[in-house]
């Protein structure tokens, strides 16, 4: 099922790019982070952006991969909104209500965010890293569940805390 999900996602994303890289770079990075959390998490990792970024529907996901995978992908799809702040506020409000088996979506969401932050650091994308730093408290309130995927949260918290400290130091002239 994992190879099927990867092939499905890559076909759906087509020629889309992740910055200057093929979209597979991002999907593979997310799935590597999810390897300790099982095949379902990895399948969702490959599919997490297809409803949001392609013509694939949640019904298509359900048909090919089942109800739970489709529900999780739906939860990971940004809610509509006029701008990023509005979309994220609506999405985080939805994530805050997730429980039971669908909490697998939260594991994928933090892996996705961690993969994004890692890439920001590699590519020196300070502006986007600052966006993630500003959003982090609200994101954490919505998506964190004690004991669910602590190693991912520890790294994400550490990277964003370091980024926030760097931004404050740069703004104040401290080194």
Secondary structure, DSSP 8 states (H G I E B T S, - for coil): -HHHHHHHHHHHHTT-EETTEEHHHHHHHHHHHHGGG-HHHHHHHHHTTHHHHSS--HHHHHHHH-HHHHHHHHHHS----SSHHHHHHHHHHHHTT--GGGGHHHHHHHHHHHHHHHHHHHHT-HHHHHHHHHHHHHHHHHH--TTSSHHHHHHHHHHHHHHHHHHHHHHHT--
